[in-house]
Each structure stands twice: as C-alpha cells, then as structure tokens.
Amino acid sequence: MNNHDSIQEEASSAMTLQIFHRHLKIPIDLYLSTVQAFANPWDERAYQYFINDYLKDLGDPGIIGMVRMEKDEDHLLFDAAVRYPVAND
C-alpha cells in the first residue's frame, strides 16, 4: 500500500497568493550591518529578515518566501519570492 492512498485532502477556503520575484542588488556591507543579530548571516532566515525589513520600509505588504542569493565582490544578488494575497472571486 502506498502511504499516499491513506491521505485525504479536504477543500480549503484559504486565501490565494500571487507570487512575484523581486531581484535586489545590495552592497554586502549594508546587508551585514543589517543582519548582525544573526549568528549566521548566510542563512536563508537572515536573507528573509533583510528583505522583509526592506519591504516594510517601502510600505510593501508582501510576504517573503524562498530567497536565492548569489554574490560578487561587493554585492549580494537576491532573487526573493514575494507573495501577495489575491481576492477569491
């Protein structure tokens, strides 16, 4: 028997979310000074914290999801999945 056969998924009236990718280029020194409370600044939670702080400053109500990071000599390049509620019609 497959474990999936015993799982039942019920209908949900949960909110629908639309996802946009925000691409940000951030000076490394700015990033590190913002996330200094994190023991590991190279953890996704630190990335999410930084981007959430940035969106709050903009007044953007987005909900941060997964964040991918690359870096060059002086900058971090973030690809952040940001979710926004969509009305269910």
Secondary structure, DSSP 4 states (H G I P E B T S, - for coil): --GGGG-------PPEEEEEEEEEEEEHHHHHHHSTTSS-TTSHHHHHHHHHHHHHHHT---EEEEEEEEE-SSEEEEEEEEEEEE---
